[in-house]
Amino acid sequence: MFGLSAEDIDYERGMLHVRRQVQAIHGRLYFALPKGKKIRTVDLPPLGSRGTEAFTCTWKPALAKAGVIPPRAEGAKAWQWAAAAKDGFHVLRHTYASIMLEAGESVVTLARWLGHSSPAITLGYYAHFMPEAGSKGRGTIDGLLGERGDRCASRNSPDSPQHH
């Protein structure tokens, strides 16, 4: 999130270009390539639902209200609000991935959006968010075989005219 700049967001095309991230090395902050050392482009939601500024101003207060982190210390600046790394923006990446998979998005597409080198990595992290995996295929095959099975069964049944 902190590696983004204004030119990384293409509002007209609804695209976000992930080109860099901020990494702390020996206590100093540096720009580095994104996760997996892969620059990528991600689709953005429609213009009306974008509210990055509003979101960043509500993230820690929302965590505090939910009891995930303690309330901000009196007199502390907004950026001084304590939050563990597991409560930071990276959790949004996992939330996004799990919602996409639960909605039926392709693992191959999601792997590309997340910058994973292989869909197998995506599956390794997020397969448990795919409770319906296989049901579409099973339903299609069941429907196909059910129709053919019904035709075959009716043709070969003792009551069928072809049987006699």
C-alpha positions as CSV (number, residue, x, y, z in Angstrom):
1,M,0.0,0.0,0.0
2,F,2.8,2.4,0.9
3,G,4.6,1.7,-2.4
4,L,1.7,3.2,-4.4
5,S,1.9,6.6,-6.0
6,A,-0.8,8.6,-7.9
7,E,0.5,7.5,-11.3
8,D,0.0,3.8,-10.3
9,I,-3.8,4.3,-10.4
10,D,-5.4,4.5,-13.8
11,Y,-9.0,5.6,-13.0
12,E,-10.1,5.7,-16.7
13,R,-9.3,2.1,-17.3
14,G,-10.0,0.9,-13.8
15,M,-6.5,-0.5,-13.3
16,L,-4.0,-0.4,-10.5
17,H,-0.3,-0.9,-11.4
18,V,1.6,-2.6,-8.6
19,R,5.2,-1.6,-9.3
20,R,6.9,-1.3,-5.9
21,Q,6.5,-1.9,-2.2
22,V,8.1,-0.4,0.9
23,Q,10.4,-2.8,2.8
24,A,12.2,-2.2,6.1
25,I,15.8,-3.3,6.1
26,H,17.8,-2.9,9.2
27,G,15.3,-0.3,10.4
28,R,15.4,1.8,7.2
29,L,12.6,2.0,4.6
30,Y,13.4,1.2,1.0
31,F,11.4,0.7,-2.2
32,A,11.6,-2.8,-3.6
33,L,9.9,-4.8,-6.3
34,P,6.5,-6.1,-5.3
35,K,6.0,-9.5,-3.7
36,G,7.4,-12.2,-5.9
37,K,9.5,-9.6,-7.7
38,K,6.6,-9.2,-10.2
39,I,5.2,-6.0,-11.4
40,R,1.5,-6.5,-12.2
41,T,-1.8,-4.8,-13.0
42,V,-5.0,-5.4,-11.0
43,D,-8.5,-4.5,-11.9
44,L,-10.1,-1.9,-9.7
45,P,-13.8,-1.7,-8.6
46,P,-16.0,0.9,-10.2
47,L,-15.1,4.5,-9.5
48,G,-17.9,5.1,-7.0
49,S,-16.6,2.5,-4.6
50,R,-13.0,3.8,-4.4
51,G,-12.2,5.6,-1.2
52,T,-8.5,5.1,-0.3
53,E,-8.3,8.2,1.8
54,A,-11.4,7.4,3.8
55,F,-10.3,3.8,4.2
56,T,-6.9,4.6,5.6
57,C,-8.5,7.0,8.1
58,T,-10.9,4.3,9.3
59,W,-8.7,1.2,9.3
60,K,-7.1,1.4,12.7
61,P,-10.2,3.0,14.4
62,A,-12.2,0.0,13.0
63,L,-9.6,-2.5,14.4
64,A,-9.8,-0.8,17.8
65,K,-13.5,-0.7,17.8
66,A,-13.6,-4.4,17.0
67,G,-11.1,-5.1,19.9
68,V,-8.3,-6.3,17.6
69,I,-5.9,-3.5,18.7
70,P,-6.0,-1.2,21.7
71,P,-7.4,2.3,21.3
72,R,-5.0,5.0,20.3
73,A,-3.1,6.4,23.2
74,E,-4.2,9.8,24.3
75,G,-2.2,12.6,22.6
76,A,-0.7,10.1,20.0
77,K,-0.8,11.0,16.4
78,A,-2.8,8.8,14.0
79,W,0.4,7.2,12.6
80,Q,1.6,6.3,16.1
81,W,-1.4,4.0,16.6
82,A,-0.1,0.6,17.6
83,A,-1.0,-2.3,15.4
84,A,0.7,-5.6,14.8
85,A,1.8,-6.5,11.3
86,K,-1.0,-9.2,11.2
87,D,-3.5,-6.3,11.6
88,G,-2.0,-4.2,8.9
89,F,-2.9,-3.6,5.3
90,H,-1.4,-7.0,4.2
91,V,-4.5,-8.7,5.8
92,L,-6.5,-6.9,3.0
93,R,-4.5,-8.9,0.4
94,H,-5.7,-12.2,2.1
95,T,-9.2,-10.9,2.5
96,Y,-9.3,-9.9,-1.2
97,A,-8.0,-13.3,-2.3
98,S,-10.4,-15.2,-0.2
99,I,-13.4,-13.2,-1.3
100,M,-12.4,-13.6,-5.0
101,L,-12.1,-17.3,-4.7
102,E,-15.4,-17.6,-2.7
103,A,-17.0,-15.7,-5.5
104,G,-15.7,-18.2,-8.1
105,E,-12.9,-16.2,-9.6
106,S,-10.3,-18.3,-11.5
107,V,-7.3,-19.4,-9.5
108,V,-5.1,-18.6,-12.5
109,T,-6.4,-15.1,-12.8
110,L,-6.1,-14.5,-9.0
111,A,-2.5,-15.8,-9.0
112,R,-1.7,-13.3,-11.7
113,W,-3.3,-10.4,-9.8
114,L,-1.5,-11.4,-6.6
115,G,1.8,-11.7,-8.4
116,H,2.3,-15.4,-7.5
117,S,4.7,-17.3,-9.7
118,S,2.2,-20.1,-10.1
119,P,-1.5,-20.8,-9.4
120,A,-0.2,-23.7,-7.2
121,I,1.1,-21.1,-4.7
122,T,-2.3,-19.4,-4.7
123,L,-4.0,-22.8,-4.1
124,G,-1.6,-23.5,-1.3
125,Y,-2.6,-20.4,0.6
126,Y,-6.2,-20.1,-0.3
127,A,-7.7,-23.5,-1.3
128,H,-9.7,-23.7,2.0
129,F,-11.7,-20.7,0.7
130,M,-13.0,-22.8,-2.1
131,P,-15.7,-24.9,-0.4
132,E,-17.6,-25.3,-3.7
133,A,-14.6,-26.4,-5.7
134,G,-15.6,-29.2,-7.9
135,S,-19.4,-28.7,-7.5
136,K,-19.8,-26.9,-10.9
137,G,-18.0,-29.7,-12.7
138,R,-19.9,-32.4,-10.8
139,G,-23.2,-30.7,-11.5
140,T,-22.4,-30.5,-15.2
141,I,-21.4,-34.1,-15.5
142,D,-24.3,-35.3,-13.3
143,G,-26.7,-33.4,-15.6
144,L,-25.1,-34.7,-18.7
145,L,-24.9,-38.3,-17.5
146,G,-28.3,-38.0,-15.8
147,E,-30.0,-37.1,-19.2
148,R,-28.1,-39.8,-21.0
149,G,-28.6,-42.2,-18.2
150,D,-32.3,-41.6,-18.2
151,R,-32.5,-42.1,-21.9
152,C,-30.5,-45.3,-21.7
153,A,-32.5,-46.6,-18.7
154,S,-35.8,-45.8,-20.3
155,R,-34.8,-47.5,-23.6
156,N,-33.5,-50.6,-21.8
157,S,-36.1,-50.8,-19.2
158,P,-38.5,-53.8,-19.2
159,D,-41.4,-51.4,-20.0
160,S,-39.6,-50.0,-23.1
161,P,-40.9,-50.9,-26.5
162,Q,-37.3,-51.5,-27.7
163,H,-36.9,-54.1,-24.9
164,H,-39.6,-56.5,-26.4
